[in-house]
Amino acid sequence: MAGAQPGVHALQLQPVRVSDGLKKGTKFVKWDDDSTVVTPIILKTDPQGFFFYWTDQNKETELLDTSLVKDARCGKHARAPKLLLEIGISVKFSISSKKEVSSPLSLQ
């Protein structure tokens, strides 16, 4: 092609932007697929967005690699799995380790 410039169409990746709410911590509800017990937690992420970690009401902390998140839903009313509709919780994250995290807050 005459006049084509090499490298003009190169992809430039931007750094991931993590919301201040997730850096500082946001209230969520965590539950396991195997039970209907829900636990209030404070969910945070590191500044680069590589890990999610949360602290429950007993001050126990758990860590999750972001690459293990298989589903994320935003909005005021995220669609919930059938079991959770029975207990009235809206889903925000479905994590491949069979744990789910929920909140009425949207992630923006």
Sequence and secondary structure as in RCSB ss.txt:
>XXXX:A:sequence
MAGAQPGVHALQLQPVRVSDGLKKGTKFVKWDDDSTVVTPIILKTDPQGFFFYWTDQNKETELLDTSLVKDARCG
KHARAPKLLLEIGISVKFSISSKKEVSSPLSLQ
>XXXX:A:secstr
 TT  TTTT          HHHHH EEEEEEETT   EEEEEEEE TTSSEEEEEETT  EEEEEGGGEEEE  S
SS    HHHHHHT  EEEEETTTEEEE SS   
